[in-house]
Amino acid sequence: MDERTVPTNITPQRKAVALKYEAERDLAPKVIAKGRGHVAEHILETAQKNAVPVYQDKTLVNMLMALEIDREIPPELYKAIAEVMAYVYKMDKSHGQAAAARRLAAQRRRSSLF
């Protein structure tokens, strides 16, 4: 391949941003981790291992990548982040209901064994 050849099989580097929000303590969500490539993969793996919902939005990730770590998101992003928080709340709620149903079924199985 010479300098004039443009490779067509290059995949864009993955990006990921992790947010944290404690309503009792924080005025707005904060960026707690961000990265590209291997760092992004590690952020996503950590989220998966800890059952943290992942919201995919390339435009929002690009905007959040510009923020410094441990800084609150600016007011201009509140609406977009509110959509993310609503998604996470919905996922947590459905995950919680599914977990409760599994616990109840397990309790019923155990009680029927005695």
C-alpha positions in Angstrom: 0.0 0.0 0.0 1.5 3.4 -1.0 0.7 6.8 0.4 -2.0 7.5 -2.1 -4.0 4.4 -1.2 -7.0 4.9 1.2 -7.7 1.9 3.2 -11.4 1.0 3.3 -11.4 -1.5 6.2 -10.6 0.9 9.0 -13.2 0.9 11.7 -13.6 4.0 13.8 -12.3 3.8 17.3 -14.9 3.2 19.9 -15.6 5.9 22.5 -17.2 5.6 25.9 -18.1 8.0 28.7 -19.3 7.1 32.1 -21.5 9.4 34.2 -22.3 9.4 37.9 -25.1 11.2 39.6 -26.0 11.2 43.2 -29.2 13.3 43.5 -28.6 14.0 47.2 -25.1 15.4 46.6 -24.6 16.5 43.0 -26.3 19.4 41.2 -25.8 17.6 37.9 -24.3 14.3 36.6 -20.5 14.2 36.4 -18.1 12.6 33.9 -16.2 10.0 35.9 -14.5 8.1 33.0 -14.0 8.6 29.3 -11.8 7.1 26.6 -11.2 5.7 23.2 -10.2 2.2 22.0 -9.1 -0.1 24.8 -10.1 2.4 27.5 -13.6 2.6 26.0 -13.8 -1.2 25.8 -12.8 -1.4 29.5 -15.5 1.2 30.5 -18.1 -0.9 28.5 -16.9 -4.2 30.0 -17.1 -2.7 33.5 -20.6 -1.5 32.9 -21.7 -4.9 31.7 -20.1 -6.7 34.6 -21.9 -4.4 37.0 -25.3 -4.5 35.2 -25.0 -0.8 34.4 -27.2 0.1 31.4 -25.4 1.5 28.3 -27.0 4.2 26.3 -25.7 4.7 22.8 -25.6 8.1 21.2 -22.6 9.0 19.1 -23.3 12.8 19.1 -23.7 12.9 22.9 -20.6 10.8 23.5 -18.6 13.2 21.3 -19.9 16.2 23.3 -19.2 14.5 26.6 -15.7 13.5 25.5 -14.8 17.3 25.4 -15.6 17.6 29.2 -13.0 17.1 31.9 -13.1 14.2 34.3 -15.0 14.9 37.5 -16.8 17.9 36.1 -20.5 18.4 36.1 -22.1 18.4 32.7 -23.1 21.9 31.5 -26.7 23.1 31.4 -26.7 22.9 27.6 -26.6 19.1 27.9 -29.3 18.7 30.6 -32.0 17.8 28.2 -29.9 15.1 26.5 -28.7 13.7 29.8 -32.3 13.7 31.1 -33.2 11.3 28.3 -30.2 9.1 29.3 -31.3 9.2 32.9 -34.9 8.3 31.9 -33.6 5.3 29.9 -31.4 4.2 32.8 -34.3 4.5 35.2 -36.5 2.4 32.9 -33.8 -0.2 32.5 -33.2 -0.4 36.3 -36.9 -0.7 36.9 -37.4 -3.5 34.4 -34.2 -5.2 35.6 -35.5 -4.9 39.2 -38.9 -6.4 38.4 -37.2 -9.3 36.6 -34.9 -9.9 39.5 -37.8 -9.8 42.0 -39.7 -12.3 39.8 -36.7 -14.6 39.8 -36.4 -14.4 43.6 -40.1 -15.1 44.1 -39.9 -18.1 41.7 -36.8 -19.4 43.6 -38.6 -19.0 46.9 -41.6 -20.9 45.6 -39.4 -23.7 44.4 -37.6 -23.9 47.7 -40.8 -23.9 49.7 -42.3 -26.7 47.6 -39.2 -28.9 48.3 -39.9 -29.0 52.1 
